[in-house]
Amino acid sequence: MIFYLALPLTLALYLLTRALYRRFPLPFINPVLIPMLIIMGLLAIWQLPLEQYKAGTAPITFFLEPAVVALALPLYSQMRHIRAKLLPILLCCLLAVLISVAGTLLLGHFLHTPRDMLSSVATRSITTPLAMSVSQSLGGIPDIAVAIVILVGILGALIGFPLLKLFGVKDPHAQGLAMGACSHAVGTAAAAEQGVEQGAFSSLAMVLCGILTALVAPLLFHLLA
């Protein structure tokens, strides 16, 4: 039964949450967080098979890759600004990756975190496919890496813009870079809600930080882990 209900249920919860957010634009009314919690609750309460739910939502998974590719459109629209600020953008993304990965490794060292768990958490700020690949190459557990990435993305979407406002970061380009560097695709979706510039620069940061993490994380892991 859940196989046939999975797709309409997921879409209905997403659209309802989006409509609720438009009426009450509060950070915790998130179209990823709310449907996820409801579906998890339904699967747990009625002991529904997760495999059937995943099979039922296969069309959503199929369209995920074209949706990611479509992020190139806002990037193209902001190409003039990106070219003018390319060096600062690269430096900011590199610094974000170094702080994220090195900070995780150093904290894990002091907390005596097991090596496989450490390598699963170190890739928390990049998009899910890259996080799975990089963490697995470091000896991590891909399932844990995915869970951490999703949690970080949702947390960033919830508190990212309130924090930026609290610290007086008003430039849309800086806001977008911060969201994309810290909260990958979920943060980029939240940035796109704020404006085209925020969405474009968040997409750019997500891509650059993913590439830089894939290059830098193995080196930092062997040096610091």
HELIX and SHEET records of a PDB file:
HELIX    1   1 ILE A    2  ARG A   23  1                                  22    
HELIX    2   2 LEU A   33  ILE A   45  1                                  13    
HELIX    3   3 LEU A   50  GLY A   56  1                                   7    
HELIX    4   4 ALA A   58  PHE A   62  1                                   5    
HELIX    5   5 LEU A   64  VAL A   69  1                                   6    
HELIX    6   6 ALA A   72  SER A   77  1                                   6    
HELIX    7   7 MET A   79  ALA A   84  1                                   6    
HELIX    8   8 LEU A   86  PHE A  110  1                                  25    
HELIX    9   9 ARG A  115  VAL A  121  1                                   7    
HELIX   10  10 THR A  128  SER A  137  1                                  10    
HELIX   11  11 PRO A  142  LEU A  166  1                                  25    
HELIX   12  12 PRO A  172  GLN A  194  1                                  23    
HELIX   13  13 VAL A  196  LEU A  224  1                                  29    
END                                                                             
